[in-house]
Amino acid sequence: MSSPSNTPVSSTAASIDSKSPISQAGEPWLPEPEELPNTPWYEEKASTLRISDIPIIKEKGGTMGRFEVVIPHPDERAHRPPPGFHTFYMNQIEMGLRFPIPRSSPPSAVISN
């Protein structure tokens, strides 16, 4: 019977570990600055919604007139909403997001002595 250090699994693991730059450095691997992309990973797009879409958004979202709905201007982006506002996307509303967002009932407690 072979010793535990000579099994196929341990020899393969040792081979992988010896070739890993992470295990040699002992620190997390970080790319060099020249390896990083020059552009963000996301694409910034202007909203395609119009002011005329606001009544439809209010109806679909069930806001019942309790919330102000604004459409971003062409130079504004959803990931940077104006102060006091939150961003929601139409696909979220189409998938069932409603306002106000329902609160879950508080947890029940069973008390015994």
MMTF fields as JSON, N, C-alpha, C and O atoms, coordinates in Angstrom:
{
  "mmtfVersion": "1.0.0",
  "mmtfProducer": "UNKNOWN",
  "numBonds": 451,
  "numAtoms": 452,
  "numGroups": 113,
  "numChains": 1,
  "numModels": 1,
  "chainsPerModel": [1],
  "groupsPerChain": [113],
  "chainIdList": ["A"],
  "bondAtomList": [4, 2, 8, 6, 12, 10, 16, 14, 20, 18, 24, 22, 28, 26, 32, 30, 36, 34, 40, 38, 44, 42, 48, 46, 52, 50, 56, 54, 60, 58, 64, 62, 68, 66, 72, 70, 76, 74, 80, 78, 84, 82, 88, 86, 92, 90, 96, 94, 100, 98, 104, 102, 108, 106, 112, 110, 116, 114, 120, 118, 124, 122, 128, 126, 132, 130, 136, 134, 140, 138, 144, 142, 148, 146, 152, 150, 156, 154, 160, 158, 164, 162, 168, 166, 172, 170, 176, 174, 180, 178, 184, 182, 188, 186, 192, 190, 196, 194, 200, 198, 204, 202, 208, 206, 212, 210, 216, 214, 220, 218, 224, 222, 228, 226, 232, 230, 236, 234, 240, 238, 244, 242, 248, 246, 252, 250, 256, 254, 260, 258, 264, 262, 268, 266, 272, 270, 276, 274, 280, 278, 284, 282, 288, 286, 292, 290, 296, 294, 300, 298, 304, 302, 308, 306, 312, 310, 316, 314, 320, 318, 324, 322, 328, 326, 332, 330, 336, 334, 340, 338, 344, 342, 348, 346, 352, 350, 356, 354, 360, 358, 364, 362, 368, 366, 372, 370, 376, 374, 380, 378, 384, 382, 388, 386, 392, 390, 396, 394, 400, 398, 404, 402, 408, 406, 412, 410, 416, 414, 420, 418, 424, 422, 428, 426, 432, 430, 436, 434, 440, 438, 444, 442, 448, 446],
  "bondOrderList": [1, 1, 1, 1, 1, 1, 1, 1, 1, 1, 1, 1, 1, 1, 1, 1, 1, 1, 1, 1, 1, 1, 1, 1, 1, 1, 1, 1, 1, 1, 1, 1, 1, 1, 1, 1, 1, 1, 1, 1, 1, 1, 1, 1, 1, 1, 1, 1, 1, 1, 1, 1, 1, 1, 1, 1, 1, 1, 1, 1, 1, 1, 1, 1, 1, 1, 1, 1, 1, 1, 1, 1, 1, 1, 1, 1, 1, 1, 1, 1, 1, 1, 1, 1, 1, 1, 1, 1, 1, 1, 1, 1, 1, 1, 1, 1, 1, 1, 1, 1, 1, 1, 1, 1, 1, 1, 1, 1, 1, 1, 1, 1],
  "groupList": [{"groupName": "MET", "atomNameList": ["N", "CA", "C", "O"], "elementList": ["N", "C", "C", "O"], "formalChargeList": [0, 0, 0, 0], "bondAtomList": [1, 0, 2, 1, 3, 2], "bondOrderList": [1, 1, 2], "singleLetterCode": "M", "chemCompType": "L-PEPTIDE LINKING"}, {"groupName": "SER", "atomNameList": ["N", "CA", "C", "O"], "elementList": ["N", "C", "C", "O"], "formalChargeList": [0, 0, 0, 0], "bondAtomList": [1, 0, 2, 1, 3, 2], "bondOrderList": [1, 1, 2], "singleLetterCode": "S", "chemCompType": "L-PEPTIDE LINKING"}, {"groupName": "PRO", "atomNameList": ["N", "CA", "C", "O"], "elementList": ["N", "C", "C", "O"], "formalChargeList": [0, 0, 0, 0], "bondAtomList": [1, 0, 2, 1, 3, 2], "bondOrderList": [1, 1, 2], "singleLetterCode": "P", "chemCompType": "L-PEPTIDE LINKING"}, {"groupName": "ASN", "atomNameList": ["N", "CA", "C", "O"], "elementList": ["N", "C", "C", "O"], "formalChargeList": [0, 0, 0, 0], "bondAtomList": [1, 0, 2, 1, 3, 2], "bondOrderList": [1, 1, 2], "singleLetterCode": "N", "chemCompType": "L-PEPTIDE LINKING"}, {"groupName": "THR", "atomNameList": ["N", "CA", "C", "O"], "elementList": ["N", "C", "C", "O"], "formalChargeList": [0, 0, 0, 0], "bondAtomList": [1, 0, 2, 1, 3, 2], "bondOrderList": [1, 1, 2], "singleLetterCode": "T", "chemCompType": "L-PEPTIDE LINKING"}, {"groupName": "VAL", "atomNameList": ["N", "CA", "C", "O"], "elementList": ["N", "C", "C", "O"], "formalChargeList": [0, 0, 0, 0], "bondAtomList": [1, 0, 2, 1, 3, 2], "bondOrderList": [1, 1, 2], "singleLetterCode": "V", "chemCompType": "L-PEPTIDE LINKING"}, {"groupName": "ALA", "atomNameList": ["N", "CA", "C", "O"], "elementList": ["N", "C", "C", "O"], "formalChargeList": [0, 0, 0, 0], "bondAtomList": [1, 0, 2, 1, 3, 2], "bondOrderList": [1, 1, 2], "singleLetterCode": "A", "chemCompType": "L-PEPTIDE LINKING"}, {"groupName": "ILE", "atomNameList": ["N", "CA", "C", "O"], "elementList": ["N", "C", "C", "O"], "formalChargeList": [0, 0, 0, 0], "bondAtomList": [1, 0, 2, 1, 3, 2], "bondOrderList": [1, 1, 2], "singleLetterCode": "I", "chemCompType": "L-PEPTIDE LINKING"}, {"groupName": "ASP", "atomNameList": ["N", "CA", "C", "O"], "elementList": ["N", "C", "C", "O"], "formalChargeList": [0, 0, 0, 0], "bondAtomList": [1, 0, 2, 1, 3, 2], "bondOrderList": [1, 1, 2], "singleLetterCode": "D", "chemCompType": "L-PEPTIDE LINKING"}, {"groupName": "LYS", "atomNameList": ["N", "CA", "C", "O"], "elementList": ["N", "C", "C", "O"], "formalChargeList": [0, 0, 0, 0], "bondAtomList": [1, 0, 2, 1, 3, 2], "bondOrderList": [1, 1, 2], "singleLetterCode": "K", "chemCompType": "L-PEPTIDE LINKING"}, {"groupName": "GLN", "atomNameList": ["N", "CA", "C", "O"], "elementList": ["N", "C", "C", "O"], "formalChargeList": [0, 0, 0, 0], "bondAtomList": [1, 0, 2, 1, 3, 2], "bondOrderList": [1, 1, 2], "singleLetterCode": "Q", "chemCompType": "L-PEPTIDE LINKING"}, {"groupName": "GLY", "atomNameList": ["N", "CA", "C", "O"], "elementList": ["N", "C", "C", "O"], "formalChargeList": [0, 0, 0, 0], "bondAtomList": [1, 0, 2, 1, 3, 2], "bondOrderList": [1, 1, 2], "singleLetterCode": "G", "chemCompType": "PEPTIDE LINKING"}, {"groupName": "GLU", "atomNameList": ["N", "CA", "C", "O"], "elementList": ["N", "C", "C", "O"], "formalChargeList": [0, 0, 0, 0], "bondAtomList": [1, 0, 2, 1, 3, 2], "bondOrderList": [1, 1, 2], "singleLetterCode": "E", "chemCompType": "L-PEPTIDE LINKING"}, {"groupName": "TRP", "atomNameList": ["N", "CA", "C", "O"], "elementList": ["N", "C", "C", "O"], "formalChargeList": [0, 0, 0, 0], "bondAtomList": [1, 0, 2, 1, 3, 2], "bondOrderList": [1, 1, 2], "singleLetterCode": "W", "chemCompType": "L-PEPTIDE LINKING"}, {"groupName": "LEU", "atomNameList": ["N", "CA", "C", "O"], "elementList": ["N", "C", "C", "O"], "formalChargeList": [0, 0, 0, 0], "bondAtomList": [1, 0, 2, 1, 3, 2], "bondOrderList": [1, 1, 2], "singleLetterCode": "L", "chemCompType": "L-PEPTIDE LINKING"}, {"groupName": "TYR", "atomNameList": ["N", "CA", "C", "O"], "elementList": ["N", "C", "C", "O"], "formalChargeList": [0, 0, 0, 0], "bondAtomList": [1, 0, 2, 1, 3, 2], "bondOrderList": [1, 1, 2], "singleLetterCode": "Y", "chemCompType": "L-PEPTIDE LINKING"}, {"groupName": "ARG", "atomNameList": ["N", "CA", "C", "O"], "elementList": ["N", "C", "C", "O"], "formalChargeList": [0, 0, 0, 0], "bondAtomList": [1, 0, 2, 1, 3, 2], "bondOrderList": [1, 1, 2], "singleLetterCode": "R", "chemCompType": "L-PEPTIDE LINKING"}, {"groupName": "PHE", "atomNameList": ["N", "CA", "C", "O"], "elementList": ["N", "C", "C", "O"], "formalChargeList": [0, 0, 0, 0], "bondAtomList": [1, 0, 2, 1, 3, 2], "bondOrderList": [1, 1, 2], "singleLetterCode": "F", "chemCompType": "L-PEPTIDE LINKING"}, {"groupName": "HIS", "atomNameList": ["N", "CA", "C", "O"], "elementList": ["N", "C", "C", "O"], "formalChargeList": [0, 0, 0, 0], "bondAtomList": [1, 0, 2, 1, 3, 2], "bondOrderList": [1, 1, 2], "singleLetterCode": "H", "chemCompType": "L-PEPTIDE LINKING"}],
  "groupTypeList": [0, 1, 1, 2, 1, 3, 4, 2, 5, 1, 1, 4, 6, 6, 1, 7, 8, 1, 9, 1, 2, 7, 1, 10, 6, 11, 12, 2, 13, 14, 2, 12, 2, 12, 12, 14, 2, 3, 4, 2, 13, 15, 12, 12, 9, 6, 1, 4, 14, 16, 7, 1, 8, 7, 2, 7, 7, 9, 12, 9, 11, 11, 4, 0, 11, 16, 17, 12, 5, 5, 7, 2, 18, 2, 8, 12, 16, 6, 18, 16, 2, 2, 2, 11, 17, 18, 4, 17, 15, 0, 3, 10, 7, 12, 0, 11, 14, 16, 17, 2, 7, 2, 16, 1, 1, 2, 2, 1, 6, 5, 7, 1, 3],
  "groupIdList": [1, 2, 3, 4, 5, 6, 7, 8, 9, 10, 11, 12, 13, 14, 15, 16, 17, 18, 19, 20, 21, 22, 23, 24, 25, 26, 27, 28, 29, 30, 31, 32, 33, 34, 35, 36, 37, 38, 39, 40, 41, 42, 43, 44, 45, 46, 47, 48, 49, 50, 51, 52, 53, 54, 55, 56, 57, 58, 59, 60, 61, 62, 63, 64, 65, 66, 67, 68, 69, 70, 71, 72, 73, 74, 75, 76, 77, 78, 79, 80, 81, 82, 83, 84, 85, 86, 87, 88, 89, 90, 91, 92, 93, 94, 95, 96, 97, 98, 99, 100, 101, 102, 103, 104, 105, 106, 107, 108, 109, 110, 111, 112, 113],
  "secStructList": [7, 7, 7, 4, 4, 4, 1, 2, 2, 2, 2, 2, 2, 2, 2, 2, 2, 2, 2, 7, 2, 2, 2, 2, 2, 1, 1, 7, 7, 7, 7, 7, 4, 4, 4, 1, 7, 1, 1, 7, 1, 1, 7, 7, 7, 7, 7, 7, 7, 7, 4, 4, 4, 2, 2, 2, 2, 2, 2, 2, 2, 6, 7, 6, 6, 7, 1, 7, 7, 7, 7, 7, 7, 6, 6, 7, 7, 6, 6, 1, 7, 7, 6, 6, 7, 7, 7, 7, 7, 2, 2, 2, 2, 2, 6, 6, 7, 7, 1, 1, 7, 7, 7, 7, 7, 7, 7, 7, 7, 7, 7, 7, 7],
  "xCoordList": [0.852, 0.0, 0.896, 1.909, 0.514, 1.336, 1.084, 0.017, 2.094, 1.938, 1.013, 0.889, 0.353, -0.596, 0.025, -0.689, 1.325, 1.931, 2.205, 2.543, 2.068, 2.344, 1.083, 1.194, -0.088, -1.315, -1.49, -0.951, -2.223, -2.447, -3.09, -2.753, -4.002, -4.667, -3.674, -3.625, -2.882, -1.948, -0.852, -0.415, -0.386, 0.658, 0.102, 0.808, -1.147, -1.769, -1.963, -1.693, -2.424, -2.617, -1.284, -1.218, -0.24, 1.078, 1.564, 2.191, 1.267, 1.668, 0.946, 1.555, -0.33, -1.122, -0.625, -0.435, -0.415, 0.056, 1.413, 1.663, 2.274, 3.612, 3.589, 4.516, 2.547, 2.453, 1.59, 1.52, 0.942, 0.022, 0.77, 1.511, 0.601, 1.257, 0.732, 1.439, -0.506, -1.085, -0.375, -0.027, -0.158, 0.477, 1.937, 2.465, 2.595, 3.988, 4.1, 5.006, 3.222, 3.306, 2.762, 3.218, 1.785, 1.165, 0.206, -0.286, -0.08, -0.998, -2.013, -1.778, -3.142, -4.109, -3.497, -2.697, -3.88, -3.39, -4.166, -5.397, -3.471, -4.088, -3.49, -2.284, -4.319, -3.764, -2.897, -3.062, -1.994, -1.175, -2.058, -3.004, -1.783, -2.63, -2.827, -3.913, -1.793, -1.942, -2.843, -3.27, -3.14, -4.03, -5.502, -6.391, -5.759, -7.132, -7.767, -7.074, -9.096, -9.756, -9.758, -9.758, -9.761, -9.784, -11.195, -11.379, -12.192, -13.586, -14.301, -13.845, -15.421, -16.156, -16.728, -16.892, -17.036, -17.576, -19.032, -19.565, -19.661, -21.054, -21.121, -20.177, -22.249, -22.45, -23.427, -24.533, -23.038, -23.92, -24.857, -24.42, -26.149, -27.15, -28.135, -28.437, -28.622, -29.684, -31.006, -31.203, -31.894, -33.207, -33.986, -33.905, -34.733, -35.594, -37.024, -37.887, -37.285, -38.623, -38.882, -37.956, -40.161, -40.588, -41.516, -42.048, -41.702, -42.619, -44.008, -44.707, -44.398, -45.72, -45.84, -46.95, -44.728, -44.746, -45.044, -45.354, -44.956, -45.129, -46.481, -46.503, -47.621, -48.889, -48.909, -49.472, -48.309, -48.257, -47.392, -47.741, -46.258, -45.369, -46.096, -46.011, -46.82, -47.558, -48.623, -48.814, -49.312, -50.36, -49.76, -50.221, -48.738, -48.118, -47.47, -47.506, -46.876, -46.202, -47.12, -46.696, -48.388, -49.348, -49.025, -49.279, -48.47, -48.053, -49.221, -49.065, -50.374, -51.585, -51.354, -51.953, -50.506, -50.269, -49.478, -49.349, -48.95, -48.235, -46.744, -46.049, -46.248, -44.819, -44.619, -45.404, -43.574, -43.218, -42.388, -41.433, -42.749, -42.005, -41.369, -42.046, -40.064, -39.35, -38.583, -38.172, -38.402, -37.63, -36.276, -36.235, -35.174, -33.874, -33.74, -34.204, -33.105, -32.792, -31.741, -31.075, -31.585, -30.619, -29.192, -28.449, -28.799, -27.443, -27.357, -26.268, -28.462, -28.483, -28.462, -28.863, -27.992, -27.904, -28.597, -28.612, -29.164, -29.926, -29.072, -29.587, -27.798, -26.965, -26.537, -25.815, -26.973, -26.71, -28.015, -28.154, -28.978, -30.257, -30.091, -29.139, -31.027, -30.967, -31.118, -31.682, -30.628, -30.778, -32.25, -33.131, -32.494, -33.84, -34.63, -35.772, -34.051, -34.728, -34.007, -32.831, -34.739, -34.186, -34.492, -35.509, -33.622, -33.809, -34.477, -34.101, -35.462, -36.077, -36.177, -36.361, -36.057, -36.091, -37.45, -38.127, -37.836, -39.134, -39.254, -40.327, -38.168, -38.292, -38.617, -39.26, -38.187, -38.542, -40.044, -40.692, -40.585, -42.014, -42.809, -43.829, -42.341, -43.027, -42.994, -43.873, -41.989, -41.89, -42.659, -42.653, -43.329, -44.204, -43.844, -44.534, -42.796, -42.464, -43.59, -44.004, -44.084, -45.184, -44.813, -43.977, -45.461, -45.209, -46.505, -47.551, -46.484, -45.307, -44.884, -45.708, -43.603, -43.097, -43.696, -43.533, -44.396, -45.066, -44.068, -43.008, -44.433, -43.615, -44.025, -45.194, -43.048, -43.411, -43.926, -43.547, -44.771, -45.317, -44.204, -43.29, -44.281, -43.237, -43.224, -44.26, -42.066, -42.005, -42.861, -42.969, -43.454, -44.259, -43.363, -42.302, -43.783, -43.017, -43.917, -45.078, -43.375, -44.083, -43.396, -42.206, -44.146, -43.563, -44.187, -45.409, -43.349, -43.852, -43.066, -41.964, -43.648, -42.936, -42.666, -42.07],
  "yCoordList": [-1.173, 0.0, 1.234, 1.273, 2.252, 3.453, 4.369, 4.351, 5.168, 6.107, 7.234, 7.494, 7.918, 8.985, 10.086, 10.72, 10.335, 11.417, 11.02, 11.88, 9.739, 9.289, 8.874, 8.262, 9.177, 8.804, 9.682, 10.788, 9.232, 10.057, 11.412, 12.424, 11.427, 12.682, 13.661, 14.827, 13.189, 14.101, 14.558, 15.705, 13.684, 14.117, 15.125, 16.053, 14.956, 15.934, 17.261, 18.317, 17.216, 18.444, 19.154, 20.379, 18.422, 19.022, 19.661, 20.72, 19.003, 19.546, 20.859, 21.818, 20.9, 22.125, 23.231, 24.368, 22.888, 23.889, 24.46, 25.65, 23.632, 24.121, 25.061, 25.852, 24.994, 25.848, 27.078, 27.947, 27.175, 28.271, 29.514, 29.449, 30.663, 31.892, 32.356, 33.038, 31.989, 32.414, 31.728, 32.37, 30.411, 29.697, 30.11, 30.086, 30.487, 30.904, 32.275, 32.496, 33.175, 34.532, 34.627, 35.454, 33.784, 33.844, 35.003, 35.248, 35.726, 36.857, 36.694, 35.928, 37.403, 37.322, 37.829, 38.765, 37.207, 37.634, 38.851, 38.842, 39.892, 41.101, 41.37, 41.216, 41.77, 42.06, 43.311, 44.186, 43.373, 44.569, 45.685, 45.388, 46.958, 48.055, 48.027, 48.342, 47.654, 47.617, 46.479, 46.472, 45.503, 44.398, 44.746, 44.026, 45.833, 46.228, 46.916, 47.584, 46.754, 47.425, 48.942, 49.439, 49.648, 51.116, 51.66, 52.843, 50.817, 51.246, 50.444, 49.359, 50.959, 50.204, 48.918, 48.802, 47.947, 46.659, 46.783, 45.876, 47.884, 48.088, 49.137, 49.895, 49.158, 50.147, 51.195, 50.857, 52.45, 53.531, 53.876, 54.206, 53.796, 54.102, 55.117, 55.12, 55.962, 56.887, 56.129, 55.16, 56.569, 55.938, 56.126, 57.171, 55.103, 55.195, 55.56, 55.683, 55.733, 56.098, 57.578, 58.384, 57.911, 59.29, 59.742, 58.92, 61.038, 61.605, 60.982, 60.766, 60.7, 60.108, 58.692, 58.171, 58.06, 56.711, 56.724, 55.68, 57.884, 57.95, 57.412, 56.642, 57.766, 57.179, 55.648, 54.989, 55.092, 53.629, 53.027, 51.998, 53.678, 53.196, 53.228, 52.281, 54.336, 54.454, 53.375, 52.79, 53.112, 52.084, 50.695, 49.937, 50.367, 49.04, 48.848, 47.748, 49.905, 49.806, 49.94, 49.734, 50.286, 50.391, 51.509, 51.374, 52.613, 53.682, 54.439, 55.081, 54.376, 55.025, 56.503, 57.045, 57.155, 58.581, 58.943, 60.125, 57.966, 58.229, 58.489, 58.896, 58.257, 58.411, 59.239, 59.162, 60.019, 60.788, 59.889, 59.254, 59.841, 59.063, 60.042, 60.896, 59.912, 60.776, 59.899, 58.786, 60.412, 59.745, 60.451, 61.681, 59.711, 60.391, 61.198, 60.779, 62.351, 63.153, 62.405, 61.511, 62.752, 62.042, 62.009, 61.068, 63.011, 63.023, 62.384, 62.328, 61.904, 61.251, 59.739, 59.226, 59.034, 57.579, 56.972, 57.553, 55.797, 55.137, 54.799, 54.785, 54.53, 54.17, 55.396, 55.261, 56.584, 57.81, 58.601, 59.658, 58.102, 58.82, 60.144, 60.319, 61.084, 62.362, 62.122, 61.104, 63.032, 62.877, 62.68, 63.381, 61.735, 61.451, 60.49, 60.166, 60.03, 59.105, 57.759, 57.656, 56.745, 55.403, 54.987, 55.385, 54.197, 53.745, 52.372, 51.464, 52.249, 50.954, 50.84, 51.836, 49.649, 49.411, 48.868, 48.199, 49.158, 48.7, 47.186, 46.672, 46.456, 45.004, 44.526, 43.488, 45.259, 44.896, 45.088, 44.254, 46.179, 46.442, 45.419, 44.913, 45.117, 44.123, 42.736, 41.919, 42.45, 41.158, 41.118, 40.095, 42.23, 42.194, 43.119, 43.107, 43.921, 44.863, 45.881, 46.477, 46.076, 47.016, 47.937, 47.613, 49.108, 50.111, 50.442, 50.469, 50.691, 50.562, 49.098, 48.191, 48.887, 47.526, 46.96, 47.544, 45.816, 45.274, 44.902, 44.334, 45.232, 44.827, 43.425, 43.051, 42.659, 41.339, 41.521, 42.465, 40.634, 40.748, 40.47, 39.696, 41.099, 40.874, 39.406, 38.741, 38.914, 37.511, 37.252, 38.092, 36.095, 35.713, 35.135, 34.579, 35.266, 34.718, 33.798, 34.113, 32.681, 31.769, 31.835, 31.547, 32.211, 32.357, 31.312, 31.186, 30.59, 29.588, 29.708, 30.255, 29.191, 29.228, 27.85, 27.691],
  "zCoordList": [0.0, 0.0, 0.0, 0.698, -0.795, -0.898, 0.288, 0.901, 0.592, 1.698, 1.266, 0.07, 2.215, 1.873, 1.019, 0.243, 1.134, 0.366, -1.081, -1.894, -1.422, -2.787, -3.541, -4.603, -3.042, -3.737, -4.965, -4.998, -5.977, -7.173, -6.849, -7.464, -5.898, -5.552, -4.93, -5.319, -3.964, -3.298, -4.236, -4.147, -5.149, -6.078, -7.084, -7.477, -7.504, -8.407, -7.694, -8.265, -6.459, -5.685, -5.475, -5.583, -5.183, -4.997, -6.288, -6.271, -7.416, -8.713, -8.997, -9.47, -8.711, -8.926, -8.006, -8.436, -6.729, -5.769, -6.154, -5.965, -6.686, -7.027, -8.222, -8.395, -9.054, -10.238, -10.0, -10.869, -8.871, -8.603, -8.151, -7.171, -8.84, -8.383, -7.034, -6.292, -6.712, -5.432, -4.276, -3.286, -4.403, -3.298, -3.143, -2.032, -4.234, -4.149, -3.491, -2.687, -3.808, -3.277, -1.866, -1.076, -1.541, -0.237, -0.093, 1.008, -1.161, -1.144, -2.264, -3.199, -2.188, -3.28, -4.579, -4.58, -5.669, -6.977, -7.423, -7.405, -7.82, -8.358, -9.725, -9.917, -10.675, -12.0, -11.972, -11.122, -12.899, -13.054, -13.62, -14.348, -13.313, -13.814, -15.327, -15.813, -16.075, -17.538, -18.014, -19.168, -17.124, -17.479, -17.236, -17.69, -16.53, -16.22, -17.427, -18.194, -17.602, -18.724, -18.534, -17.407, -19.626, -19.576, -19.458, -19.174, -19.669, -19.614, -18.535, -18.177, -18.005, -16.987, -17.565, -18.779, -16.7, -17.13, -17.583, -18.222, -17.258, -17.643, -18.744, -18.969, -19.413, -20.468, -19.968, -19.546, -20.007, -19.577, -20.725, -21.827, -20.446, -21.463, -20.902, -19.709, -21.771, -21.386, -21.34, -22.074, -20.487, -20.388, -21.688, -22.333, -22.052, -23.235, -22.849, -23.719, -21.551, -21.094, -21.357, -21.449, -21.477, -21.732, -20.61, -19.864, -20.498, -19.504, -19.656, -18.666, -20.877, -21.125, -20.552, -20.453, -20.173, -19.588, -18.089, -17.515, -17.451, -15.998, -15.54, -14.58, -16.163, -15.699, -15.782, -14.907, -16.81, -16.95, -15.84, -15.26, -15.549, -14.493, -13.152, -12.371, -12.887, -11.625, -11.515, -10.449, -12.61, -12.594, -12.386, -11.532, -13.161, -13.032, -11.666, -11.114, -11.117, -9.83, -8.644, -7.506, -8.889, -7.791, -6.818, -5.621, -7.307, -6.398, -5.792, -4.754, -6.413, -5.903, -5.609, -4.68, -6.375, -6.202, -4.965, -4.645, -4.266, -3.019, -3.232, -2.301, -4.449, -4.712, -5.967, -6.912, -5.963, -7.148, -8.063, -7.617, -9.315, -10.303, -11.27, -11.841, -11.45, -12.392, -13.373, -13.044, -14.564, -15.602, -15.665, -15.686, -15.697, -15.785, -17.071, -18.132, -16.964, -18.152, -18.976, -18.453, -20.235, -21.08, -20.528, -20.81, -19.752, -19.202, -17.818, -17.245, -17.266, -15.956, -16.141, -17.185, -15.12, -15.175, -13.959, -12.874, -14.168, -13.113, -11.899, -10.781, -12.084, -10.933, -10.126, -9.137, -10.534, -9.778, -9.649, -10.265, -8.853, -8.742, -7.998, -7.237, -8.222, -7.493, -5.987, -5.585, -5.155, -3.7, -3.318, -3.815, -2.444, -1.972, -2.85, -2.526, -3.949, -4.859, -4.881, -4.534, -5.292, -5.486, -6.909, -7.476, -7.475, -8.846, -8.868, -8.126, -9.727, -10.009, -11.518, -12.217, -12.001, -13.439, -13.853, -13.073, -15.075, -15.585, -15.512, -15.197, -15.797, -15.745, -14.333, -14.175, -13.3, -11.933, -11.702, -11.07, -12.212, -12.066, -12.872, -12.406, -14.077, -14.91, -14.285, -14.558, -13.445, -12.774, -11.456, -10.771, -11.088, -9.923, -8.779, -7.76, -8.899, -7.833, -7.715, -8.709, -6.497, -6.257, -5.117, -4.274, -5.108, -4.08, -3.377, -4.025, -2.097, -1.257, -1.156, -1.272, -0.942, -0.802, 0.476, 1.547, 0.374, 1.563, 2.657, 2.395, 3.858, 5.008, 5.398, 5.305, 5.833, 6.346, 7.765, 8.458, 8.178, 9.525, 10.529, 10.247, 11.697, 12.687, 13.127, 13.111, 13.513, 13.909, 15.141, 16.035, 15.164, 16.311, 17.392, 17.105, 18.591, 19.699, 20.506, 20.765, 20.891, 21.768, 23.117, 23.238, 24.11, 25.463, 26.366, 26.456, 27.008, 27.952, 29.238, 29.265, 30.299, 31.567, 32.075, 33.14]
}
